[in-house]
Amino acid sequence: MAPSRFVFLDRDGTLVFDVGHGHRLDQYELLPGVVDALQLLKGAGFRFAMVTNQSGIGRGFFTEADFRRFNERLFEDLRGGGIEIEETYFCPHLPDAGCPCRKPSPASLLAARERFAIDLAASWMIGDHANDVRTAANAGCRSVLLLTGHGEEERHKLGDTPVDAVTPDLLAAARHIVRRTELD
């Protein structure tokens, strides 16, 4: 069986509007073009996992049950477009806790590689934070930094971390990935 190609997706600022520790259903809003972007990537043979830092749980702002309820709303919308997020990896810990599951650690991507037989070199990480790009670099996959969410300010924090592309939104990122995949 050939290794799988995945797109690892951040949540806030990538799939949904980032409202700052979003967890209530009345805060939920899918970003424009998300379903179209994921359909394009699915058509190119990619599968999906979500990788997200959720320190609001560790800070006591919301519970893991709140997080899961919010995600289920997102997943319902995506399933309506024929998209399945196969796994969610999240870090509920505070940024300074030294947790090995917190991005930019590649631990979640490495765990996904083992579970789904993923070819990380043929896979991508998409997010709106420099740590999303660093996670990809640390795991040996490609990355796209989105200018949605915090992307505009985060692009200046990349330093010498390699990023394959910086795009205005997820749909532009999907188009870039499909073009690059066709060239490989």
Order of alpha helices (4+ residues) and beta strands (2+ residues): beta-alpha-beta-alpha-alpha-beta-alpha-beta-alpha-beta-alpha-beta-alpha
